[in-house]
Amino acid sequence: MKQCIKIESSRVILVPYEEKHVPKYHEWMKNPDLQEATSSSPLSLQEEYQMQKSWRDDSDKYTFIVLDKNIFRETSDEVKSMVGDVNMFLLPDVEETGIKTGEVTIMIAESLAE
């Protein structure tokens, strides 16, 4: 059901990372500075599609695309509104405490519109 989650604030909207977002995301990840900042290696477009699918299907990972809310209001186009991503990783409860912990990473690849 995580594909239905949408989070909205005054400036951004977080939507699940879907297949339609992959081409623009792939273009971002060709940037050596973003690769270094995210500790990422370049992937082919096909590998990026496979990665998107694996993250969507993994119950311990949530990946959202950050949309510029102003651009989305003007265009109603998620791809044109894309400015970054947010990844949330749930970590295993190795000590069996019943407490879930996790990690959140945020990448802003483009400037937000004023």
C-alpha positions as CSV (number, residue, x, y, z in Angstrom):
1,M,0.0,0.0,0.0
2,K,3.0,2.3,0.2
3,Q,2.5,3.3,-3.4
4,C,-0.5,5.3,-2.3
5,I,1.3,7.5,0.3
6,K,1.5,11.2,-0.6
7,I,3.0,13.8,1.8
8,E,2.3,17.5,1.2
9,S,3.8,20.6,2.8
10,S,3.6,24.3,2.0
11,R,6.5,24.1,-0.6
12,V,6.9,20.5,-1.6
13,I,4.9,17.3,-2.3
14,L,6.4,13.9,-1.8
15,V,5.0,11.2,-4.1
16,P,6.1,7.5,-4.4
17,Y,9.0,7.0,-6.9
18,E,7.3,5.5,-10.0
19,E,8.4,4.4,-13.4
20,K,7.4,7.7,-15.0
21,H,10.0,9.5,-12.8
22,V,12.9,7.2,-13.8
23,P,14.2,9.1,-17.0
24,K,14.5,12.4,-15.2
25,Y,16.0,10.8,-12.1
26,H,18.5,9.0,-14.3
27,E,19.6,12.3,-15.9
28,W,20.2,13.7,-12.4
29,M,22.3,10.8,-11.4
30,K,24.7,11.3,-14.4
31,N,26.0,14.3,-12.5
32,P,29.3,13.5,-10.8
33,D,28.6,15.9,-7.9
34,L,25.3,14.1,-7.1
35,Q,27.0,10.8,-7.5
36,E,29.6,11.8,-5.0
37,A,27.1,13.4,-2.6
38,T,24.9,10.3,-2.6
39,S,27.7,7.7,-2.7
40,S,26.1,6.4,-5.9
41,S,27.6,4.7,-9.0
42,P,26.3,5.5,-12.5
43,L,23.6,3.1,-13.7
44,S,22.2,2.4,-17.2
45,L,18.7,3.5,-17.8
46,Q,17.6,-0.1,-17.7
47,E,19.4,-0.6,-14.3
48,E,17.6,2.5,-13.0
49,Y,14.2,1.0,-13.9
50,Q,15.2,-2.2,-12.2
51,M,16.3,-0.2,-9.1
52,Q,13.0,1.7,-9.0
53,K,11.0,-1.5,-9.1
54,S,13.1,-3.2,-6.4
55,W,12.8,-0.2,-4.1
56,R,9.0,-0.1,-4.7
57,D,8.7,-3.8,-3.9
58,D,11.0,-3.8,-0.8
59,S,8.9,-3.5,2.4
60,D,11.8,-1.9,4.3
61,K,12.5,1.0,1.8
62,Y,10.4,4.0,1.0
63,T,11.4,6.2,-1.9
64,F,9.6,9.5,-2.6
65,I,10.2,12.0,-5.3
66,V,10.2,15.6,-4.1
67,L,8.0,17.8,-6.3
68,D,8.1,21.6,-6.3
69,K,4.5,22.4,-5.2
70,N,4.4,25.7,-7.2
71,I,5.5,24.1,-10.4
72,F,3.1,21.2,-9.8
73,R,0.2,23.7,-9.3
74,E,1.0,25.4,-12.6
75,T,1.6,22.3,-14.7
76,S,-0.1,19.3,-12.9
77,D,3.0,17.4,-14.2
78,E,4.9,15.4,-11.7
79,V,8.0,14.9,-13.9
80,K,8.3,18.7,-14.7
81,S,7.9,19.4,-11.0
82,M,10.6,17.0,-9.8
83,V,13.4,18.5,-7.7
84,G,14.8,15.7,-5.6
85,D,14.1,12.5,-3.6
86,V,13.7,11.3,-0.1
87,N,14.7,7.7,0.9
88,M,13.6,6.1,4.1
89,F,15.2,2.8,5.2
90,L,13.8,0.7,8.0
91,L,16.6,-1.2,9.8
92,P,16.3,-4.7,11.1
93,D,15.5,-5.1,14.8
94,V,18.5,-7.3,15.5
95,E,18.2,-7.0,19.3
96,E,14.5,-7.9,19.0
97,T,13.4,-4.9,21.1
98,G,10.2,-4.5,19.0
99,I,11.4,-0.9,18.2
100,K,11.8,-0.1,14.5
101,T,14.6,2.3,13.7
102,G,15.6,3.8,10.4
103,E,17.5,6.3,8.3
104,V,16.3,9.1,6.1
105,T,18.3,10.6,3.2
106,I,17.2,13.7,1.2
107,M,18.6,14.8,-2.2
108,I,17.7,18.1,-3.8
109,A,18.9,17.9,-7.4
110,E,17.3,21.1,-8.6
111,S,16.4,24.5,-7.1
112,L,12.8,25.1,-5.9
113,A,10.9,27.8,-7.8
114,E,10.3,31.1,-6.0
